[in-house]
Amino acid sequence: MTSRWWEDFFDSDFVEGFSAADLAIPGDVAFLQARFVGHAPTVFDQCCGYGRIALPLAHAGFAVTGVDQCEDYIARAQRAADDCALSATFVRADAYQYVCPMPHANAICWGTSFGYLSEDSQAIAMARSALWSVVPGGQYVVEYYALPHLIRTFEASRTTAIETPSGTLTVHRTFSVSWSDGVLTQRWRYEREGRASSERVGHTRMYMPRELRDVLLRAGFESIELFGGANHSEFTDHSSRMIMVARRPYA
Ligand SMILES: C[S@@+](CC[C@H](N)C(=O)[O-])C[C@H]1O[C@@H](n2cnc3c(N)ncnc32)[C@H](O)[C@@H]1O
C-alpha cells in the first residue's frame, strides 16, 4: 500500500462523486442519535471529510468537533457550520495523532475512513486517538463496508454518471483484491463532460467483523456491539454496511 495515499485521493471530484452516491444520511444520523450516550451531547467526528455527517449532527443539536487531513474539506465544513451558527469546530490534523483537548461523550469514524494502511498498528493508533478523545464510558462508533456482502456481490468495475452544476461527472471505479495482504484497492477515474480529469488510487483493509473488533479491543475499547447497518439490524452476510459500537472502559 502506498504510504499516505489519502493525501491525494480526497479532492473536490471525490466530494461530488461520493455525496451524490450517498442516500443514507438521515438513517445514519437517526441511528447515531439513538445510540449516543452522556449528559453532554458532544461528538468527535474522526476523519469528518466535508462534514457530511458532522453537519447534520450539529443541526440536530450536538456540539461537534471534526478532524480531517484535507484542508479544503475542513474549510468547507467550517464555512457551512458558521453560516448556520452551529456549535461545530473543524480542525485540520492527522487523525492518527489528533486527540480532542476536551474529551467528548461520543466519537464516530464514518464512511470507511479507517484501515488505510496495511499494518494493524496504524489502525490501532487511530482507534487509540479516539479512545483518548472520549470520556470514560464514552462510545466510539465505526462504520465500514461489510466484507461478506462485498465478496458476495463483487464487481470488478463500476461506472456512475453524476449531474453536477458544472456538467456531467463520470466516475469509473475498478476494484482489485490482494488476498495475501487482505487489502481492497480502488482506482477512481473521473471524466468531466467526457474528458479525462483525474485518477486516484486508494486502499482499504478488508476487515471481517472479528478483525475490526480485535483492532478496537487492542486499542483499549470494550463492550463491542456489531450491527448490520444504520437500521439497527443484526449483522448478516446480506448486510451492506458494518457498524461497531465500542465503549471506553471506566477504569
Ligand atoms: C471516505 S471519506 C469519509 C468522510 C466522512 N467520514 C464521511 O462519512 O463523509 C474519508 C476521509 O478520511 C480522511 N482521512 C483519511 N486519513 C486521514 C488521516 N490520517 N487524518 C485525517 N483525516 C484522514 C480523508 O481526508 C477523507 O475526508
PDBQT file of the ligand as one rigid body, heavy atoms in Angstrom, charges set to zero:
ROOT
HETATM    1  C1  LIG A 301     -14.303   8.206   2.724  1.00  0.00    +0.000 C 
HETATM    2  S1  LIG A 301     -14.030   9.802   3.383  1.00  0.00    +0.000 S 
HETATM    3  C2  LIG A 301     -15.319   9.848   4.601  1.00  0.00    +0.000 C 
HETATM    4  C3  LIG A 301     -15.534  11.208   5.209  1.00  0.00    +0.000 C 
HETATM    5  C4  LIG A 301     -16.639  11.273   6.265  1.00  0.00    +0.000 C 
HETATM    6  N1  LIG A 301     -16.339  10.460   7.420  1.00  0.00    +0.000 N 
HETATM    7  C5  LIG A 301     -17.958  10.871   5.667  1.00  0.00    +0.000 C 
HETATM    8  O1  LIG A 301     -18.516   9.832   6.041  1.00  0.00    +0.000 OA
HETATM    9  O2  LIG A 301     -18.453  11.610   4.809  1.00  0.00    +0.000 OA
HETATM   10  C6  LIG A 301     -12.537   9.581   4.326  1.00  0.00    +0.000 C 
HETATM   11  C7  LIG A 301     -11.983  10.831   4.963  1.00  0.00    +0.000 C 
HETATM   12  O3  LIG A 301     -10.927  10.461   5.842  1.00  0.00    +0.000 OA
HETATM   13  C8  LIG A 301      -9.943  11.487   5.798  1.00  0.00    +0.000 C 
HETATM   14  N2  LIG A 301      -8.689  10.920   6.293  1.00  0.00    +0.000 N 
HETATM   15  C9  LIG A 301      -8.078   9.803   5.874  1.00  0.00    +0.000 A 
HETATM   16  N3  LIG A 301      -6.967   9.573   6.568  1.00  0.00    +0.000 NA
HETATM   17  C10 LIG A 301      -6.847  10.595   7.464  1.00  0.00    +0.000 A 
HETATM   18  C11 LIG A 301      -5.887  10.921   8.471  1.00  0.00    +0.000 A 
HETATM   19  N4  LIG A 301      -4.814  10.163   8.701  1.00  0.00    +0.000 N 
HETATM   20  N5  LIG A 301      -6.103  12.017   9.194  1.00  0.00    +0.000 NA
HETATM   21  C12 LIG A 301      -7.189  12.804   8.994  1.00  0.00    +0.000 A 
HETATM   22  N6  LIG A 301      -8.115  12.546   8.040  1.00  0.00    +0.000 NA
HETATM   23  C13 LIG A 301      -7.954  11.443   7.290  1.00  0.00    +0.000 A 
HETATM   24  C14 LIG A 301      -9.905  11.897   4.350  1.00  0.00    +0.000 C 
HETATM   25  O4  LIG A 301      -9.331  13.161   4.139  1.00  0.00    +0.000 OA
HETATM   26  C15 LIG A 301     -11.387  11.845   3.981  1.00  0.00    +0.000 C 
HETATM   27  O5  LIG A 301     -12.004  13.074   4.161  1.00  0.00    +0.000 OA
ENDROOT
TORSDOF 0
